Amino acid sequence: MIPVSEAVRIVLEKTAPLAPERVALARAHGRVLAEDVFAGTDLPPFDRAQMDGYAVRSEDVRQTPARLRIVGEAAAGRGWRGELKSGEAVRIMTGAPLPAGADSVEQVELTRETEDGAFVEINRASARGQFYVPRASEIRAGARVLAAGDDLNAARMAVLASFGYAEVKVARRPRVAVLATGTELVNVSERPGEDQIRDSNTYSIAAYAELAGAEVRRLPFAGDDAALLADEINKAAREADAVVLSGGVSMGRYDFTKAALQALGAEIFFERVNLRPGKPTVFARLANERRTLAFGLPGNPVSVSVTFNLFARAALRAMQGARVPALTEETAVLARAAKGAVERMSYLPAALTTDDAGRLLAEPLKWGGSSDFVAFANANALVIVPAGLKTVDAGSVVRVVRLPG
């Protein structure tokens, strides 16, 4: 049984990056950047007005009220091309380029135009550099603005568009096959018979995999038969970069996932992790041409969510070249006591909030164990309790990881 940190290290070590591809910018949202992006121009590309008002020479309005002759107008996308001289002003709109010769913008609220529009009276002294953004103050042409490994969120899409990246190099999405085992499972649309349950794991796994950037294919259930399961895994792996299975990884008579992987000649890297919930987690690599990774996750729904996000998600993110593929730990204050385990490190479902002082609070949820998916639905994080601690008191500082989605 290996520590969680060692299991994550092995997953990242054994995961190879996928080849990049170029896609249209409109299809790049949510992808992982596979190239550095550089500014093609200064930003802003000119001295840019921050508000509506008048562009002036600050030396003309040191004493107020100052009366200046209006010689033109500058609007966003339509600048005034002359050069401002002493005693002159230019009407200017937010986003417009500052005219040559001007070094300040005065707010329209502090001015008064004459009825004929020929002059403006300015009632407050203007300071040099007031109310405009200097050219290149945000970034200079040639500087790197995004790096390979960055996730392309909405804000970064604006950066790409601003610098003319109509196409962008991104990592290929991993192809993931999701397979649930167990003769007790029925489809969500069916009424479970006696001793049966509806499948929920393939839906949560698929959703988490899509959040990690993968293309997902959910497969029909595999029964409790090692040979049939091996055949299903082998077929799924022909087009998949990773196969994620749930169930059949413990030590029971009908737990055949490990046996099926061994029958396929898979190299098994680990099969037990010092983790609660989720100890019987298997990570392997098939001997096929694609070198498909395989994750055998426990069958209980909470264990599935915890182990997927700790291990399988890290692999999918690493395949895409993400700079930080694994979940990132933070610290929070425990809002109420949490129960640990003597032998294993615990990852307990919790709700993160922020108090009035700005502190991050973690409140462990009341849950009935690794099958309690209803309680887990309210979790947005996991509280980490080191092995050997039976109880952690409220007010203690603990490590937490946020759950995606």
QUIBELGI-V391342 format. One line per field, one symbol per residue. phi: phi as a letter, one per 20 degrees, with the letter a starting at -180 (. if undefined). psi: psi as a letter, one per 30 degrees, with the letter a starting at -180 (. if undefined). burial: b if it has 24 or more other ideal C-beta (glycine too) atoms within 12 Angstrom, else e. Layout:
phi=???
psi=???
burial=???
//
This chain:
phi=.dfgffffffgffeeefeffbdcfgfdefnedfdbfddfebfcffbfdfebfrcecegffcfdcfddceedrbccgnbeeefcfdgndbcfbdgnffffgnecacdfffdcbeffemeccdddcfdefnelbdfgmfeaegnffdccgoffeefffffffffdmefcbecffffecddcddpfeecffeeefefmdcffcfffffffffffeoeedcedffdfebfffffffffffffcdebdddcnmdedffdedfffffffemfeeebcbcfbceogeddcbcfeffflfecdddfefgffgfffgffdfggffffgemffcfegeecdbeffbfcddcfecfddefbdeccefenfedcdgefceofeefffffeecaceedggndfbdfgnfececceefn
psi=klleeeeeeeeeefkkklkllklkefgfkflkkglkkkkflkklflkkkflkbkklkeffheklkkjkkkfakklkfilkfakklkgllkkklkflkklkfkglkkkffglkklefgflkkkgkkkkkgkhljkkgfelkkfkkfllkfkkjaeefeeeeefggiflkklkkkkkkkkkklkffkllfflkkakgllkkfefeeeeeeeeefglkkjkllkkaikeeeeeeeeeeeffgkfkkjkklggaglfgjgeeeeeefggkjkelfkkikjlgeikkklklglefhkkkkjllfkeeeeeeeefeeeeeeeeeeggkeielkkklklkkflkkkakeflkkjkklkklkafggkkkjjkljlgaffifeeffgkglkkkjlkfjekklkflklklkkkl.
burial=eeebeebbebbbebbeebebeebebeebebbbbbbebebeeebbbbbbbbbbbbbbbbebbeeeebbbbbbbbbeeeebbeeebeeebbbbbbebbbbbebbbbbbbbebbeeeeeeeebbbebebeeebbbbeeeeebeeeeebbebbbbbeeebbebbebbebeebbbbbbbbbbbbbbbeebeeeeeeeeeeebebbbbbbbbbbbbbbbbbbbbbebbebebeebbebbbebbeebbbbbbbbbbbeeeebbbbbbbbbbebebbbbbbbbbbbbbbbbbbbebebebbbbbbbbbbbbbbbbbbbbbbbbbbbbbbbeebbbeeeebbbbeebebbeebbbbbbbbbeeeeeeebbbbbbebeebeebeebeebbbbbbbbeebeebeeebebbbbbbbe
//
